[in-house]
């Protein structure tokens, strides 16, 4: 039998594309020194081996009319925040990637999910390549895993194993036929037939592909824990995010207790959905009303504080934006944001100086979103501008007023989406007035009762309506 000739590729760690030879700069994404050698000794045999190992039958074309369009079966989760981020439950046979900074709580969150799945749906296999089964047991013992009456089911259906060989992991999974398989983490798993070490680009890509075939062939939902790089991206090639069905990021500041689980890709539900959790000594606790939690320590009538109404996915959240404008001792004034984009802050301060007459060229400006949240949507522009102007003029903001609107370069206010959703959340938390762009279209169902909507056209009008007299 003739030997299969080895093929050498060079795989980009940033975009996942392959090149026939090494180059200092990837021609596809432009990243420097990102090409890593990859030797495929038997491509055809390897692909066939993956299909046989996963038990996937040979593919066959189907007519469009013969394909069932029934809704995919979902497994409901008692953890409502996690279930909503997934799109309403866990889809059978789905592959979910969970990423986050070290120590943010990925293993803690998935331990609770695994325990609840074992309690309500059947066998669950939790595979760890970094911790022993005794360590996992100790963590679960100190966590509040759910209802006491479900303890017997958890003890019976939750299986723990420390293993890094993917072939052995798949053997365990095929024997147990679990409803859920958790692999913590994908960077610790390896395949014997590959010469590279665990965590390399080749190993991460091939192991994820094998687990994808196993999930689709067996109907077992698979969770992969992914480490992140110092830039905040999931370690490994971008192709890893293309392989999986859902990508979740667990975000949070180590100095705050709140964690946000954000969906950035979801083939079975809406993207940009967010679930809010609080890290406690007993594990992750759901935060059913994050707006109330983020505003609990608000100091009313303090200059430099404004309330923004943002929407994360389908959830409206009210957050407090604080700003401080103070005389600088440097030749170039500083602009320091925490929770908003730096370039967005530069834009807002420039518009405040040009269109509203604020003298910020000689002042340092600091902006902070309370609670450790990171907000990317431009609907918070108006709240940030009002907070900066309030600190600069040392005049408090109207206490019962919230702010919605995007700021244009000419000082005009532009409409944003989900206006009705935002106004209802503000009214529910007791705000009596809300400042919005005058060009915003009223909601189809009308404005909610109990809140007065004030429409303004420009930033100057907004500051006149928002700031109390000196």
N, C-alpha and C positions, 0 to 999 in steps of 0.2 A: 504494500500500500504506500503510495507516495506521501512524503511528509509535506505538511502544510507550511508554506513559506510565511515567516513572521513579517508582519506589517508594522511599520513605525509611523506614528502620527505625533503631532505636537498640539496639545489641547490648551486652549486659553482658559485660565482660571477665572476670568471675569465674565466673558460672554458664552463660553462653552463651545465655540467654533473650533474646528480642527484645521491645521495647516500641514502641508507635506514636508516642510522643513522649518528649522528653528529660525526665528527672527526676533530682533530686540523689541519690536513694536508690533502688536497684533493689528493686522490690516483691517479687521472688521470693527473693533471697538476702540482702537487707539491706545490700549493700555500697554505700558512698558513692562518688560521682563515678566510677562504673565504666561508665556508658553512653556508647558511642561511636557516632557517626552512620555509617550504612551505606546507600549508594545502590545499588539494584539496577535497572539501566536496562532489562533485558529478562529477567525471571525465567524465562519459559517457554523462550526461545531458549537461555538459558544452561544450563538443565538438559538440554535436548536436545543441545546442543553437547558437554556433558560426556560424555553417553552415546555419541555418535558418535566423539568423540576417543578414548575408551577402548576402542572396539570391542565394547561390551556389547550383545548382542541384546535384542530386546524381551522383556519378562517374560511368562510364561504360567503360570497356576495348574496345579499338579500334584496328583494324588491321593496320599494318604499312602502307599498300598500300592505306588505306582509309584516312590517315592523310594528310592534305594539308601542303605543305612545302613552302607556300608563305611567302615572307618577312613580318616581323611584321610592322604594320603601325606606322609611326613616325610623331610626330607633330613638325614641324620646329620651331626654336626659333630665334627671331631677334638677340639675344645675341649670337654671333658666338662662342666666347670662351666657354661659358657654353654648347652650343650645341655640340661642338666638344668633350668635355670631356665626355658627355653622349654617344658618339658614332655616332653622326649625327642627333640628335634630341631626343625628349622625347617619349618613347614607351608608348602607351596606356595600362593602367592596370599595369604599373610597380610600384614598391615600392622602393623609393630612400632614403637613409639615408645620411644626411649631418652633419658632425661633425666638431668641431673646438674649440679652446680656447675661453673663455668668452671675448666678445668685439672684436673679430677678424672680424666680419662683416657678420655672417650667416644670421641674420634677414634682414639686409640691402640688401644682395644679393638676397635672396628669395623674398623679397618685389618687387624688380625690375623684377624678373622672373614672379611673379604672375601678375604684372601689364601688362607686355608684352603679357602673355598668354591670359589675359582678352581682350586685344585689338585685338588680331589676331585670337583666336580660340573659344571664348565663355565664359561661366560662370566659375569663379574661386572662391573657398572658402578658405579664409585664417583664420585659427583658432589659436588663441594665448591663452596660459594659463598663461602668465607672464605679458602681457601688455593689457591695455584697448584699445577699438577700437579708442578712441580719440588719444591715443599715436601713434597708427599705422598710423592714418590719418595724424598726424603732421609730422611723419617721411617721409611719401610718398609725402607730400606737398613740403618738402625741397629737395627732390630728383629729378634728371633729369630722368624721367621714359621713355622717348622715344619721338616719334613724336607728335607734338602739335595736328595734325589732328586726333590722336587716343584718345584724352582725353575723348571725349564723350563715346566711347566704353568702356574705362576703368571705368568711373564713373558708367556705366550701368551694366557691367558684373562682377565687382570685389566685392565680398561680404566679410565683416569682422565680426568676432564674437569672444568674449572672453568666453571660455568654457573649462572646464577640465573633465567633465563627458563624457566618450567615447560613451555611449549609446545615449546621446543627440547629440553629434557630428555626429554620423552615421545617426541619424534621419534627421538632417539638410542636410547632403550630399545626402541621398536618395531622399529628396524632391527637392533639387536644381539640382541634376544630373550634377555636375560640370565636366569640362574637367581636372581640377587640384584641388587637395586638399592638403593644406599645414598645417601641425600640428607642432606648435612651442611652446613647445617642447614635445617630447615623455615622458620625465621625469615628466611632470606636469599632465599627463592624468591618469585617474583611472577608474576602473570598480567597481560598487557597490557590486557585489557578492563576491569580494575578500576582505578579512579582512585586508590585509596589506595596508600601506600608499602609496600614489603616489610617484613614483620614486624608489620604492623597486624593487628587482629583479623580483618578481612574477608579479607585475603590468606592468613593462616594457615589459616583455616577452609576457604576455597575450594580452596586448593592441596592440603590434606589430603584433601578430598573427591575431587578429580580423581585423586590418586594411589591412593585406595582403589578407584575404579572401574577404574583401569588394572590394579591387582593382581588384582582378582577376575576381570577379563576375560581377562588374559593368563596367569595362573598364576605370575607372577613375585613372589617374596617381596620386600617393600619395608621397609627400615629407615629411620626418620626420626629425626634427632638433634634434640632440643628443648632450648632454653635454659631456665633456671629463673629465677624472680624472686627478689628478696631475701628473700621469705618462704619460699623453698624449693619452691614449686609450679612446674610447667611453665608457661612463659610462653604466653599465648594463652588463649582461652576454654576452659572445662571441656568444651565440646562436642568439642574436639580429642581428649580422652581417650575420649569416647564413640565417635568415628569409628573409631579403631584397634582391632585385635584384641587386642593385648598392650601393656602399659605396663611398662617396666622403669626403675628408678631406680638409677643408679650412685652409691653413697654412699661417703664416705671423708673423713678429716681430712687436710688438706694437710701436717700435721706427722707423719703416720704413713704407712707404706708399704702398708697393707692397704686394699683396696677391696671393697665388698660390692655385688653386683648383685642387686637385690631386685625380684621380680615382684609388682606390686600389682593387676594385672588380666591375665587370660589366658583367652581363650575356648577354648583348645586344651589346657589343662593346669591344674595346681593353682596357686592364688595363694599369695602370701607365701613362695614358694620363694626361696632365697638361694644365690648362688654367691660364693665368696671368691677374690680375686685379690691378688697382690702386685705393686706397681708397681716395676719395675726399670729399669735403663738400657737394657735390651733389649726393653722393652715390658711387657705384662701377663703374669704367670706365674700359673698355677693353683696354688691351695693345696689339695691333696687332703685334708689332715688339719688343719683350722683349729684344733681344740681343742689339739692338741700345739703349734702355733705360738703360740697366745695364752698358753699356760702355760710357755713355754720360759724366761722370765726371772723366774719366781715365786720369791720369797724365803720359804722354809719357816719356820714358827714365828715369823713377824712379826705383832705385834698389828695388828688392823684389816684383815686379809685373809681372804676366804672365797671358796670356789669354788661358782659357780652353774651349774646344768645347764639350759640354755635350748634351745628347739626353734625353728628358723627354717624354716618350711615343713615339709619332711619330714626335715630334717637336725638332729640334736642337736649342740650346741656347748657345750663347757665353757669358761667365762670366769672370770677372776679379778676379783672386786669388792673394791676397796680403799676404806676409810673412815678419816677422821681427825676426831676430836672433840677440840677444844681450847678453852681458856677464851677467851671473847670480850672484846674491848675496846670493844664498841659497846652501846648500850642495848637494841637488838634483835639477837639472835643471827642469824647468817647460815646459810642452807641452800643449798649450792652443789652441784648434781648435774652430772655429765658422763657421758652415756650412758644415763641413766634420766630419767623424767618428773619435773619439779619437784614437781608436786602429789602424786605417789606418794611422794616423799621426805618431804614434809610429813606425809603420813598415817603413814608408818612411824615417824618420830621421835615423833609424838604417841602412837602405841600403845606405843612403848618407854618413854615417860615415864609414861603412865597405868597400863599393865598390867605392866611389868617393873621399875618403880621407878628408872629411870635419870634422873639429874638433867641434862637436856639444855637446860633453859631458860636456862642461863648459859654455854652452849658453842656455838661455831660447828661446824657439821657439813659436811664435804666428802665427797662420794662420787664415785668414778671407776671406770668400766668399762675395764679395760686393753685396749689395741689399737685404740681409737677406735671401738668398736662402739656402736650405739644399740639398746637392748633395751626393748621395749614390753610384753612379756607379764608378767603378775603372778607367774609362777612363780619369779621371782628375788627376791621380797619377803623370803623367809626368809634368803637369803644376805646381802642388804643389811642386814637387822636384826642378824644375827650379826656382821657386820663392824663396824657402828657400836658395838655392845655390847662387842666385843673391844677397840676403840680406847678407849672410854670407861673400861673397867675395867683397861686395859693388861694383858690376858691373851690369849695366843695362842690360835688356833683349832686343834683337832685336825688334824694335818697331812694325814692320809689320808682326810679326810671331805669329802664334797660335800653340797650342800643343794638341796632341791626343795620348793617349797610357797608358797602364797599366804597372805597375812596378813590376818585379819579385824579389825574394829574392837574386838572384845572380847578380842583377843589369841589367838584360836583359829587353828589352821592348817587351811587348806582344800585339798582335793585338786585336782590339775591333770591334764591329759590327757597321753597318750604316755608313761606312766610306764615301761613296759618299754623303750622306745627310749632314754630318758634313762639308765636304770640300766645298760644294755649299754654305752653310750658311756663312762660313768664307770668301769665295770669294765675296759674295754679300755685305759684310760689309767692303770690301776694303783691306783685308789682302792679302799680296803678297806671303807669304811663310807659310808653315805649316809643322811642325815636326811630323812625324808618325813613328811607328815601321817598320823596313825594311821587316819584315815577313808578313805585312798586304797585303792582296790580293787587286789588283786594282778593282775599281767598274766596273761592266759589261759595263756601258755606257762610261767608261773612266774618267780620271780626268777632272774636270771643267777647263775652260780656265781662264786665269788671275791670277792663283795661282800656285806657284812652290812647288811641294811636295818633301820634303827632308826625305829620309828614313835612320834611324839610328838603330843600333843593340843594343847598350848598353847605360847606363845612362851617362857614361863618354863621349861618342861621342855626346850625346844630349847636354851636358853642353858646350862642345867645340863649337858646332854650334849655341847655343842659346845666350850665354853671349858675350857682346861686350868686346873688349880688355880694360885692365885697363889703 
